[in-house]
Amino acid sequence: MNYWPLLGVAVVVAGFVLKRSPVLVVVVAGVVSALAAGMGVGDLLALLGNSFVSNRALLLFVLTLPVVGLLERYGLRERAQAWIAGFRSMTLARLLIAYLGLRQLLSMFGLIDLAGHAQTVRPLLAPMSEAAAGADEPIDDATRDRVRALAAATDNIGRFFGEDVFLAFGGVLLIQGFYDRQGIHLEPLSIALWALPTALAAFVIHAIRIAWFQRGLARRALREKDDSGKPLLDARTQGGAPQ
Amino acid sequence: MIAIEHVYWLIGAFLVVATGLNLRERRWAMAAFWAVLASAFLFGDAIQRAGANGARWPAQAMGLGVIALGLLAASGKMQTARDSEGAASVRRAGAQRLGNRLFVPALAIPLVTLALVLGAKYLRWGTTTLIDPAQPTLISLGIACTIALIVALRTTRAHVPQAFGEGRRLLDTLGCVAVLPMLLATLGSVFAATGVGDAIAALVGMVIPTDNRIACLAAFALGMVLFTVIMGNAFAAFPVLMAGIGLPLLVLRHGADPAVLGAMGMLTGYCGTLLTPMAANFNIVPAVLLELPDQYGVIRAQMPTAFALLAVNVVLMALLVFRVH
């Protein structure tokens, strides 16, 4: 067993910990791993080129950019915020939990690329979440960033823990194919059904977290209301005082 | 018939436009970056065909291009143009004037994709289908983006060059992060080809007590998470951990149900996907798209859900895997 290719993994870990340019880290890791495995330069370049080209589908989201960019220039995000702000009863928790459930259901039917960070989160879900979070009390920049991150996280969780219930999904077929080559024959349906308990658990856990996040927002808004009587200068001098 | 290759050419054409616009503004590094990427889309099919016919130089040239992408990204010369003054007022005026009509093209992307996926079987010309049945969703997404762009142009009364300009603005904002998903998948293939997975499986096999089925299950679950975190992809982790622990120890020795173990083991790996910057398209790209100051902001938001779900999943596996027969 040749353990030297593991050097490539070490490069990845070190690169991400040191926050180097991720693109460079990944390229260097590939080169290191291939050289450590005793591959020649010609084979290495061909392997890099072939693998890169065969993974082109991952850049498909680029096609949404002209549409999203144009609509944003004409105020799509502002409109999405105003639309959500128009609903008196819309809260951040209701919006995100509804999106989570919908995303899981759609993924279960194989409609995985229907939504996504470029297609729906940036132009629609993130601005709507900001509007819902700031409905009662305006939110500061740090809170706004946390709301955006939560919106993106909700999209990921909804997608991941729905797609494996879909029969023709690559993951199910990968599992079935693996067993098939080992002489264990399974129906895709029997694999997909066993993804349901985890899907349900994912929905419950993340929905609870969303609700908690909203309670935290409400509590902070209350606290700030209490503090608003005190002069602003007070807080600033306290923060800046040398210890 | 529309094949996935045509969608790739469309992406290539857009990247060529982005290259041209950056050349005009003398931002050479950015222009070179998109030019290399465009060549992967315009010549990808040709490279793969040449490889099948035994010609290796096109793939090797692409490999050099991949290394060039890494160097360009590290050069620190890929600054983007700032948002122009007065853009905010244009946005507010547009939101006022166009109102909810702005949602139509945005929602057209998912809805047209859905309609095309469902209708793919019926869209046919004689015996050939309009959409290549090998990749219906991705091709439908490509067509839906084109239709949505036409609708958006009609709604906003903007011109085509403006749409490409705005698209390129977003592309430049993403910068080199845009290719990270492709590069990470490439790294996954390289790791597979160099035997990294086998080496890790061998190491794991050395340290676990194989007589205890719960210890084996825990090693399998944590191995799935750890390996997914390293590779950025549960699909890459699955065959390695199944071959190393799942099949020989859990299924064959301790009688685990293969269907339950497969489905839940894969989803255990997904908890790892929520935790890793290696899954760039899910965790890093949105952080940049949403202009978060912390590139790990989305991972931080996912972390509590991932760990809670991991714990629940391991308990569910321990309860279900050995009981169902």
Contacts between the chains, C-beta under 8 A, distances in Angstrom:
chain1	res1	chain2	res2	distance
A	1	B	198	6.9
A	1	B	199	6.1
A	1	B	202	5.2
A	2	B	195	6.3
A	2	B	199	7.0
A	3	B	199	5.0
A	3	B	203	7.9
A	5	B	191	7.3
A	5	B	194	4.1
A	5	B	195	5.7
A	5	B	196	4.9
A	5	B	199	6.3
A	6	B	196	6.2
A	6	B	199	5.4
A	6	B	200	7.3
A	8	B	187	7.7
A	8	B	190	7.4
A	8	B	191	6.4
A	8	B	194	7.1
A	8	B	196	6.4
A	9	B	191	7.6
A	9	B	196	6.3
A	9	B	200	7.9
A	9	B	230	5.6
A	12	B	187	7.5
A	12	B	230	6.8
A	12	B	278	7.0
A	13	B	230	7.5
A	16	B	277	5.3
A	16	B	278	7.7
A	19	B	295	7.9
A	20	B	74	7.8
A	21	B	70	8.0
A	21	B	73	5.0
A	21	B	74	4.7
A	21	B	176	7.1
A	22	B	73	8.0
A	22	B	176	7.9
A	22	B	177	7.4
A	22	B	180	5.7
A	22	B	277	7.0
A	22	B	280	7.0
A	22	B	284	7.0
A	23	B	69	6.2
A	23	B	70	5.5
A	23	B	73	3.6
A	23	B	74	7.3
A	23	B	176	4.6
A	23	B	177	7.9
A	23	B	179	6.6
A	23	B	180	6.2
A	23	B	183	6.1
A	24	B	70	4.5
A	24	B	71	7.2
A	24	B	73	5.6
A	24	B	74	4.0
A	26	B	70	7.3
A	26	B	180	7.1
A	26	B	183	4.6
A	26	B	184	5.9
A	26	B	186	7.7
A	26	B	187	5.1
A	27	B	66	6.3
A	27	B	67	5.9
A	27	B	69	6.9
A	27	B	70	3.1
A	27	B	183	6.7
A	28	B	70	6.8
A	29	B	187	5.9
A	30	B	186	6.6
A	30	B	187	4.9
A	30	B	190	4.3
A	31	B	67	7.3
A	33	B	187	8.0
A	33	B	190	5.8
A	33	B	191	6.1
A	33	B	194	4.8
A	33	B	196	6.3
A	34	B	190	5.8
A	34	B	193	7.6
A	34	B	194	5.7
A	36	B	194	7.2
A	37	B	193	7.8
A	37	B	194	3.7
A	37	B	195	6.3
A	39	B	194	7.0
A	42	B	56	7.1
A	42	B	60	6.4
A	44	B	63	7.0
A	45	B	59	7.4
A	45	B	60	4.0
A	45	B	61	7.9
A	45	B	63	3.2
A	45	B	64	6.1
A	46	B	51	7.7
A	46	B	56	5.1
A	46	B	59	4.5
A	46	B	60	5.0
A	46	B	63	6.1
A	47	B	63	7.1
A	47	B	189	7.3
A	47	B	190	6.1
A	47	B	193	5.9
A	48	B	62	7.4
A	48	B	63	3.7
A	48	B	66	4.7
A	48	B	67	7.3
A	48	B	186	6.5
A	48	B	190	7.0
A	49	B	47	6.7
A	49	B	58	7.4
A	49	B	59	3.8
A	49	B	60	6.0
A	49	B	61	6.8
A	49	B	62	3.1
A	49	B	63	3.7
A	49	B	64	7.8
A	49	B	65	7.2
A	49	B	66	6.6
A	50	B	47	7.4
A	50	B	48	7.5
A	50	B	51	6.0
A	50	B	59	4.7
A	50	B	62	7.6
A	50	B	63	8.0
A	51	B	185	7.3
A	51	B	186	4.2
A	51	B	188	8.0
A	51	B	189	3.6
A	51	B	190	6.4
A	52	B	40	6.1
A	52	B	62	6.1
A	52	B	63	7.5
A	52	B	65	7.9
A	52	B	66	5.1
A	52	B	182	6.3
A	52	B	183	7.2
A	52	B	186	4.7
A	53	B	40	5.6
A	53	B	44	4.5
A	53	B	47	5.2
A	53	B	48	6.2
A	53	B	59	7.4
A	53	B	62	6.0
A	54	B	48	7.1
A	54	B	189	7.6
A	55	B	181	7.8
A	55	B	182	5.0
A	55	B	185	3.9
A	55	B	186	5.9
A	55	B	189	7.6
A	56	B	8	5.7
A	56	B	11	7.9
A	56	B	40	6.4
A	56	B	41	6.3
A	56	B	44	5.5
A	56	B	182	6.9
A	57	B	4	7.3
A	57	B	135	7.9
A	57	B	138	5.8
A	58	B	181	4.2
A	58	B	182	4.9
A	58	B	185	5.9
A	58	B	281	6.1
A	59	B	11	6.3
A	59	B	37	7.7
A	59	B	41	7.6
A	59	B	178	7.0
A	59	B	179	7.0
A	59	B	181	7.2
A	59	B	182	5.7
A	60	B	7	7.1
A	60	B	11	7.2
A	60	B	138	5.9
A	60	B	141	6.2
A	60	B	142	6.9
A	61	B	281	7.7
A	61	B	285	7.9
A	62	B	11	5.5
A	62	B	14	6.5
A	62	B	15	7.5
A	62	B	171	6.7
A	62	B	178	6.8
A	63	B	7	7.3
A	63	B	10	6.5
A	63	B	11	6.0
A	63	B	14	7.1
A	63	B	141	7.3
A	63	B	142	5.8
A	63	B	145	4.1
A	63	B	146	7.8
A	64	B	109	6.1
A	64	B	145	5.5
A	64	B	148	8.0
A	65	B	14	7.7
A	65	B	166	8.0
A	65	B	167	4.1
A	65	B	168	7.9
A	65	B	170	4.5
A	65	B	171	5.6
A	66	B	14	6.9
A	66	B	145	7.9
A	66	B	149	5.6
A	66	B	163	4.5
A	66	B	164	5.9
A	66	B	166	6.5
A	66	B	167	3.2
A	67	B	105	5.9
A	67	B	106	7.4
A	67	B	109	6.6
A	67	B	145	6.1
A	67	B	148	4.7
A	67	B	149	4.9
A	67	B	152	5.2
A	67	B	163	7.5
A	67	B	167	7.7
A	68	B	106	7.3
A	68	B	167	7.8
A	68	B	170	6.6
A	69	B	163	7.2
A	69	B	165	7.9
A	69	B	166	3.1
A	69	B	167	4.6
A	69	B	168	7.8
A	69	B	169	5.8
A	69	B	170	4.6
A	70	B	149	7.5
A	70	B	152	5.2
A	70	B	153	7.3
A	70	B	156	6.2
A	70	B	158	5.9
A	70	B	162	6.8
A	70	B	163	4.5
A	70	B	166	4.7
A	70	B	167	7.4
A	71	B	102	5.7
A	71	B	105	6.0
A	71	B	106	5.7
A	71	B	152	5.6
A	71	B	156	7.3
A	72	B	91	7.3
A	72	B	166	7.2
A	72	B	170	7.9
A	73	B	87	7.3
A	73	B	90	6.7
A	73	B	91	6.7
A	73	B	94	7.1
A	73	B	156	7.9
A	73	B	158	7.7
A	73	B	162	7.7
A	73	B	166	5.2
A	74	B	90	7.7
A	74	B	91	7.1
A	74	B	94	3.4
A	74	B	95	7.5
A	74	B	98	6.0
A	74	B	102	6.4
A	74	B	155	7.9
A	74	B	156	4.6
A	74	B	158	7.4
A	75	B	90	7.8
A	75	B	91	4.3
A	75	B	92	6.2
A	75	B	93	7.2
A	75	B	94	3.6
A	75	B	95	3.0
A	75	B	96	7.5
A	75	B	98	6.9
A	75	B	102	6.5
A	76	B	95	7.6
A	76	B	102	4.8
A	76	B	103	7.7
A	76	B	106	6.1
A	77	B	91	7.5
A	78	B	91	5.5
A	78	B	92	5.9
A	78	B	94	7.9
A	78	B	95	3.9
A	79	B	95	4.3
A	79	B	98	7.3
A	79	B	99	6.7
A	79	B	100	7.0
A	79	B	102	4.9
A	79	B	103	7.2
A	80	B	103	7.6
A	82	B	95	6.7
A	83	B	100	6.9
A	83	B	103	7.8
A	110	B	117	7.9
A	110	B	137	7.5
A	111	B	113	7.8
A	111	B	114	6.1
A	111	B	117	7.1
A	111	B	137	7.8
A	112	B	137	7.1
A	113	B	113	6.9
A	113	B	137	5.5
A	113	B	138	7.0
A	113	B	141	5.4
A	114	B	110	4.2
A	114	B	113	5.7
A	114	B	114	6.0
A	115	B	110	6.1
A	117	B	281	7.9
A	117	B	282	7.7
A	117	B	285	6.0
A	117	B	286	4.0
A	117	B	289	5.5
A	117	B	290	7.9
A	118	B	285	7.9
A	118	B	289	6.4
A	119	B	109	5.3
A	119	B	110	6.3
A	120	B	110	6.8
A	121	B	286	6.2
A	121	B	289	7.4
A	121	B	290	7.3
A	122	B	286	7.6
A	122	B	289	4.8
A	122	B	290	6.2
A	123	B	106	5.4
A	124	B	103	7.9
A	124	B	106	6.3
A	126	B	290	5.6
A	145	B	290	7.9
A	145	B	292	5.2
A	145	B	293	6.4
A	145	B	294	7.5
A	145	B	297	6.3
A	146	B	297	7.7
A	146	B	301	7.0
A	148	B	290	4.3
A	148	B	292	6.2
A	148	B	297	7.8
A	149	B	287	7.3
A	149	B	290	7.2
A	149	B	292	6.0
A	149	B	297	4.3
A	149	B	298	5.0
A	149	B	300	6.7
A	149	B	301	3.9
A	150	B	301	4.9
A	151	B	290	7.7
A	152	B	286	4.0
A	152	B	287	7.3
A	152	B	290	6.1
A	152	B	298	4.6
A	152	B	301	7.1
A	153	B	274	7.7
A	153	B	298	5.7
A	153	B	301	4.0
A	153	B	302	4.4
A	153	B	305	7.1
A	155	B	286	7.6
A	156	B	273	8.0
A	156	B	274	6.4
A	156	B	282	5.0
A	156	B	283	7.5
A	156	B	286	8.0
A	156	B	298	7.4
A	156	B	302	6.5
A	157	B	274	7.1
A	157	B	302	6.9
A	157	B	305	6.0
A	160	B	267	7.9
A	160	B	270	4.6
A	160	B	273	6.5
A	160	B	274	7.2
A	161	B	267	6.9
A	161	B	270	6.9
A	161	B	309	7.9
A	164	B	263	6.5
A	164	B	266	6.2
A	164	B	267	6.0
A	164	B	270	7.6
A	170	B	235	7.2
A	171	B	234	7.5
A	171	B	235	6.6
A	171	B	266	5.5
A	172	B	263	7.7
A	174	B	235	5.9
A	174	B	238	6.4
A	174	B	239	7.8
A	174	B	266	7.8
A	175	B	238	7.1
A	175	B	262	3.8
A	175	B	263	6.7
A	175	B	266	6.2
A	176	B	262	7.9
A	178	B	238	7.0
A	178	B	239	5.9
A	178	B	242	5.7
A	178	B	262	7.4
A	179	B	258	5.5
A	179	B	262	6.7
A	182	B	247	6.0
A	184	B	251	7.5
A	184	B	258	5.3
A	186	B	258	6.3
A	186	B	259	5.3
A	186	B	262	7.6
A	190	B	259	4.4
A	191	B	259	5.0
A	191	B	262	5.5
A	191	B	263	4.9
A	192	B	263	7.1
A	193	B	263	7.8
A	194	B	259	5.7
A	194	B	260	4.9
A	194	B	262	7.7
A	194	B	263	3.7
A	194	B	264	6.2
A	194	B	320	7.6
A	195	B	263	4.7
A	195	B	264	7.5
A	195	B	266	7.8
A	195	B	267	6.0
A	197	B	264	7.7
A	197	B	316	5.5
A	197	B	320	7.5
A	198	B	263	7.9
A	198	B	264	6.1
A	198	B	267	4.4
A	198	B	309	7.3
A	198	B	312	7.7
A	198	B	313	5.5
A	198	B	316	6.8
A	201	B	309	6.1
A	201	B	312	4.7
A	201	B	313	7.1
A	201	B	316	7.2
A	202	B	305	7.4
A	202	B	309	5.5
A	205	B	305	5.6
A	205	B	308	4.9
A	205	B	309	5.5
A	205	B	312	7.0
A	206	B	305	4.9
A	209	B	304	6.0
A	209	B	305	5.7
